[in-house]
Amino acid sequence: MEVQTTRFGPIRVTADDLIRFPEGLPGFADCREWVLLADGKNAALAWLQSVERADVAFAVVSPRRYVPGYRLHVARQELEPLEFDDLQSARVLAIVGRNSHAITLNLKAPVVLNLDRRLGRQVIANGDWSVQHEIVRSAIARKKIA
């Protein structure tokens, strides 16, 4: 199938590429099918692109790449809809944003993926994680070299 996107143009995907978010994402309940795309210029970055809406794509990264002590703690029922056989296979991604000072990561509400079952969900993390955790520019530069 061909998916129209405003950021990447038309892209070819198969049914096996789709990740279903049964509840959508907050603010995007109408977006239930997504595809995870690698970024051609930055190996640390990926894009979560909506299949239903060409104009909706979120930059995502592994939060532990930039915040080594990050651990996601959520109530077990938050992850039940993802049908994990083994929680070790969970893929956790933080949505990248920007404020007036820096690039930010949403560590409070990460996206959790079960790639085996092609299911995803945004969850609320327990603890004091920030919605706009600022990334220090030197940490970004270090990660690009490493």
BASE-453528 format. One record per residue: z, x, y of N, C-alpha, C, O in turn; residue in one letter. Coordinates in steps of 0.05 Angstrom, whole numbers, padded with zeros to 5 digits, always signed. Each point is the difference from the previous one (the first is absolute). Example, Ala and Ser with C-alpha at 12.3 -4.5 7.8 and 13.67 -1.06 7.14 Angstrom:
// residues 2
+00156+00264-00114+00000-00018+00024+00000+00018+00024+00013+00021+00000a
-00027-00028+00021+00001+00016+00024+00014-00015+00022+00004+00010+00022s
END
This chain:
// residues 146
+00000+00017-00024+00000-00017+00024+00000+00018+00025+00009+00023-00001m
-00019-00034+00022+00000+00015+00026+00020-00013+00018+00001-00024+00004e
+00016+00041+00008+00021-00009+00019-00009+00010+00028-00006+00023+00004v
+00006-00042+00014-00006+00007+00028+00025+00009+00014+00021-00012-00002q
-00023+00035+00016+00023+00010+00016-00010+00008+00027-00023+00009+00003t
+00040-00012+00017-00008+00008+00027+00004+00030+00004-00013+00013+00016t
+00032-00001-00031+00006+00028+00003-00018+00018-00016-00008+00022+00009r
+00000-00031-00034-00015+00017-00018-00028-00010-00006-00015+00013-00015f
+00008-00035+00026-00026-00012-00007+00002-00014-00027+00022-00004-00010g
-00044-00003-00002+00001-00013-00026+00008+00021-00022-00010+00023+00001p
+00028-00031-00019+00008+00017-00022-00004-00015-00026+00004-00024-00002i
-00012+00039-00019-00003-00011-00026+00026+00003-00016+00011+00022-00001r
-00001-00043-00010+00024+00000-00017-00005-00016-00025-00018-00018+00000v
+00034+00023-00020-00001-00016-00024+00025-00017-00002+00019+00005+00016t
-00018-00023-00034+00024-00017-00004+00024+00018-00007+00023-00007+00008a
-00028+00029-00022+00022+00018-00007+00011+00015+00024+00022+00011-00002d
-00036-00010+00024+00010+00013+00024+00019-00017+00017+00015+00010+00016d
-00016-00036-00021+00016-00018+00017+00029+00001-00007+00008+00002-00024l
+00009-00004+00044+00029-00002-00003+00008-00027+00012-00006-00006+00023i
+00019-00011-00039+00007-00027+00008+00028+00000+00011+00019+00010-00012r
-00016-00021+00036+00026-00005+00013+00004-00030-00001-00009-00014+00019f
+00022+00003-00039+00002-00029-00003+00011-00015+00024-00007-00023+00005p
+00024+00037+00010+00012-00013+00024-00013+00010+00026+00009-00007+00022e
-00030+00023-00024-00011+00012+00023+00019+00021+00012+00019+00009-00014g
-00023-00002+00039+00019+00018+00014+00010-00016+00024-00013-00018+00010l
+00038+00024-00001+00010-00014+00024-00020+00001+00023-00009+00021+00008p
+00003-00045+00002-00020-00002+00022-00028-00002-00010-00019-00005+00015g
+00014+00010-00041-00027-00001-00012+00001-00014-00026-00010+00010-00021f
+00023-00034+00020+00003-00015-00024-00027-00008-00012-00002-00005-00024a
-00019+00004+00041-00027-00008-00010-00014+00024-00014-00021-00004-00011d
+00032+00027+00013-00012+00024-00012+00015+00006-00026+00022+00011+00000c
-00034-00019-00022+00013+00003-00026-00013+00021-00018+00013+00010-00019r
-00038-00002+00025-00013+00021-00015-00006+00023+00018-00010-00003+00022e
+00017+00027-00032-00003+00025+00015-00012+00021-00017-00001-00003-00025w
-00009+00024+00038-00010+00023-00014+00012+00024+00013+00002+00001+00025v
+00006+00019-00041+00012+00025+00010-00022+00021+00001-00011+00007-00020l
+00005+00002+00045-00022+00019+00004+00011+00027+00009+00018+00002+00016l
-00028+00019-00028+00007+00027+00008-00012+00006+00027-00022-00010+00007a
+00035+00026+00009-00011+00009+00026-00016+00025-00005+00010+00019-00011d
-00034-00019+00021-00018+00023-00005+00008+00025+00015-00009+00022-00007g
+00025-00024+00028+00007+00023+00016+00028+00010-00004+00007+00023+00007k
+00011-00040-00018+00028+00008-00003+00009-00010-00028+00003-00024-00004n
+00002+00043-00014+00008-00007-00027+00027-00013-00002+00006-00014-00020a
+00011+00016+00041+00026-00012+00000-00001-00030+00007+00019-00015-00004a
-00041+00007+00016-00003-00027+00011-00018-00017-00018-00020+00009-00011l
+00027-00035+00010-00017-00019-00014-00001-00025+00018+00015-00002+00019a
-00032-00016-00026-00003-00025+00015+00002-00024-00018-00013-00001-00021w
+00030-00018+00028+00003-00025-00014-00017-00020+00015+00007-00009+00021l
-00031+00003-00033-00020-00016+00013+00000-00028-00012-00001-00003-00024q
+00003-00017+00041-00001-00028-00009-00029-00006-00009-00019+00008+00013s
+00017-00023-00035-00026-00009-00010-00008-00025+00015-00024-00004+00005v
+00043-00013+00003-00006-00025+00013-00007+00003+00030-00015-00016+00011e
+00027+00036+00001-00004+00003+00029-00010+00028+00006+00015+00020-00004r
-00039-00018+00013-00013+00026+00006+00015+00016+00021-00001+00025+00000a
+00016-00038+00018+00013+00013+00022+00028+00009-00006+00014+00011+00018d
-00004-00014-00043+00028+00006-00006+00000+00024-00020-00008-00003-00023v
+00018+00025+00032+00005+00024-00016+00024+00015+00010+00003+00003+00025a
+00014+00006-00043+00024+00015+00008-00001+00028-00011-00006+00004-00023f
+00011+00015+00041+00003+00028-00009+00027+00002-00015+00020-00010+00010a
-00020+00023-00033+00024+00002-00017+00003+00029-00010-00020+00014-00004v
+00045-00006+00000+00005+00027-00011+00024-00003-00019+00015-00020+00000v
-00012+00040-00017+00025+00002-00016+00022+00009+00019-00002+00021+00012s
+00023-00037-00010+00021+00006+00020+00015+00026-00007+00009+00014+00018p
-00008-00007-00044+00015+00024-00008-00015+00026+00008+00012+00021+00001r
-00037-00024+00006-00015+00024+00009+00011+00009+00028-00001+00023+00006r
+00010-00042+00010+00009+00005+00027+00030-00002+00003+00012+00011+00019y
+00001-00026-00037+00029-00004+00001+00010+00006-00029+00004-00018-00016v
+00000+00044+00010+00007+00007-00028+00024-00014-00012+00001-00004-00024p
+00018-00004+00040+00024-00014-00010-00004-00030-00003+00020-00014-00006g
-00044+00004+00011-00004-00029-00001+00003-00010-00028-00013+00010-00019y
+00030-00030+00015+00003-00013-00025+00000-00030+00005+00015-00010+00018r
-00031-00005-00032-00002-00028+00004+00021-00014-00018+00000+00003-00024l
+00017-00018+00037+00020-00017-00015-00005-00029+00009+00002-00007+00023h
-00008-00009-00043-00004-00029+00005+00013-00015-00023+00005+00011-00022v
+00000-00037+00027+00011-00017-00022-00022-00002-00021-00024-00002+00006a
+00033+00002-00031-00019-00001-00023-00019-00024+00002-00023+00002-00007r
+00033-00025+00017-00017-00024+00002-00023+00004+00020-00021-00013-00002q
+00023+00032+00020-00022+00006+00019-00024+00012-00016-00023-00004+00008e
+00029+00018-00029-00022+00013-00015-00009-00016-00025-00021+00006-00011l
+00035-00027+00004-00007-00016-00024-00029-00011+00002-00014+00000-00021e
+00004-00009+00044-00027-00011+00001-00021+00021-00006-00023-00006-00006p
+00030+00032+00006-00019+00021-00005-00003+00007-00029-00018+00015-00008l
+00035-00028-00009-00003+00002-00029-00001+00028-00011-00017+00007-00017e
+00035+00010+00026+00001+00028-00009+00010+00001-00029+00019-00013-00007f
-00032+00030-00009+00011+00007-00026+00019+00023+00003+00020+00002-00014d
-00025+00015+00034+00016+00024+00005+00000+00004+00030-00021+00005+00012d
+00045-00006+00001+00001+00003+00029-00008+00028+00009-00006+00003+00024l
+00006+00016-00042-00009+00027+00008-00029+00000+00008-00009+00019+00013q
-00006-00039-00022-00029+00000+00007-00005-00014+00027-00023-00002+00009s
+00044-00007+00005-00004-00012+00026-00011+00020+00020+00009+00023+00001a
-00028-00032+00015-00012+00016+00021+00010-00012+00026-00005-00024+00006r
+00019+00040+00010+00012-00009+00025-00016+00012+00023-00004+00024+00001v
-00005-00041+00018-00015+00009+00023+00012-00011+00025+00009-00023+00001l
-00009+00040+00019+00010-00008+00027-00024-00005+00018-00020+00015+00000a
+00021-00037+00015-00022-00006+00019+00004+00018+00025+00022+00002+00010i
-00044+00011-00002+00000+00018+00022-00004-00016+00026-00017-00018+00001v
+00031+00025+00019-00003-00013+00027+00001+00021+00021+00000+00024-00005g
+00003-00033+00030+00002+00018+00022+00015-00014+00022-00004-00023+00006r
+00023+00038+00006+00013-00010+00024-00010+00017+00023-00018+00016-00003n
+00031-00018+00026-00010+00015+00023+00006+00030-00002-00010+00016+00016s
+00027-00008-00035+00008+00028-00002-00012+00015-00025-00005+00024+00001h
+00002-00039-00023-00006+00014-00025-00014-00019-00020-00001-00024+00004a
-00008+00037-00025-00009-00016-00024+00025-00008-00015+00020+00015-00001i
-00020-00040-00009+00024-00011-00013-00006-00009-00028-00023-00005-00007t
+00044+00003-00009-00002-00012-00027+00020-00023-00002+00022+00001+00010l
-00031-00023-00022+00018-00022-00005+00014+00005-00026-00010-00007-00022n
+00034+00018+00024+00016+00006-00024+00017-00023-00008+00010-00001-00023l
-00006-00018+00041+00017-00024-00006-00015-00020-00018+00013-00014-00016k
-00039+00012+00020-00016-00020-00015-00024+00014-00013-00023-00005+00009a
+00028+00021-00030-00023+00013-00013-00016-00019-00017+00009-00022-00007p
-00032+00030-00001-00017-00014-00019+00004+00012-00027-00001+00025-00003v
+00006-00041-00017+00004+00009-00027-00023-00010-00017-00007-00023+00001v
-00005+00042-00016-00023-00007-00017+00006+00004-00029+00012+00020-00007l
-00021-00038-00010-00002+00004-00029-00029+00003-00006-00014-00020-00003n
+00004+00045+00002-00029+00004-00004-00009-00007-00028-00023-00006-00004l
+00041+00006-00015-00007-00008-00028-00008-00029-00001-00019-00008-00013d
+00034-00009+00028-00005-00029+00000-00016-00008+00025-00007-00024+00002r
+00002+00043+00016-00016-00006+00024+00014-00021+00018-00012-00018+00010r
+00039+00022-00007+00016-00018+00016+00014+00016+00022+00007+00023-00003l
-00003-00037+00026+00014+00013+00022+00018-00019+00015-00003-00025-00002g
+00022+00037+00017+00019-00017+00015+00013+00018+00021+00006+00023-00005r
-00002-00034+00029+00016+00013+00020+00028-00009-00003+00006-00024-00002q
+00013+00043+00001+00028-00006-00005+00017+00010+00024-00009+00016+00016v
+00033-00025-00015+00019+00009+00020+00020+00018-00013+00014-00008-00019i
-00012+00033+00028+00017+00020-00012+00029-00004+00009+00005-00007+00024a
+00014+00011-00041+00028+00000+00007+00006+00026+00014-00014+00021-00005n
+00033-00021+00022+00008+00024+00015-00010+00000+00028-00010-00020+00010g
+00013+00043+00003-00005+00002+00029-00028+00012+00006-00002+00013+00021d
-00017-00017-00037-00027+00010+00005-00012-00014+00024+00005-00024+00004w
-00022+00038+00010-00011-00010+00025-00028-00013-00005-00015+00008-00018s
+00008-00027+00035-00027-00011-00001-00019+00019+00014-00024+00000-00005v
+00035+00016+00023-00017+00020+00015+00013+00028-00002+00009+00011+00020q
-00009-00001-00044+00010+00028-00004-00021+00019+00011-00022+00002-00010h
+00030+00013+00031-00019+00018+00013-00004+00025-00017+00019+00012-00010e
-00044-00004+00008-00008+00024-00014-00003+00022+00020-00014-00003+00020i
+00027+00025-00024-00001+00023+00018-00028+00013-00004-00008+00005-00022v
-00005+00000+00044-00027+00012-00001-00001+00026-00017-00020+00004-00014r
+00040+00012+00016+00000+00025-00016+00001-00006-00030-00011+00015-00016s
+00024-00037+00008+00001-00007-00028-00027-00009-00009-00008+00005-00023a
-00007-00019+00040-00027-00008-00007-00018+00024-00004-00015+00002-00019i
+00017+00017+00037-00017+00024-00002+00007+00016-00025-00017+00010-00013a
+00043-00008+00007+00008+00014-00024-00011-00013-00025-00009+00014-00018r
+00009-00040+00017-00010-00014-00024-00030+00003-00003-00009+00001-00023k
-00006+00001+00044-00029+00003-00002-00006+00028-00012-00020+00003-00014k
+00036+00017+00020-00005+00027-00010+00009+00002-00029-00014+00013-00016i
+00036-00026+00009+00012+00003-00027-00018-00011-00021+00008+00001-00024a
END
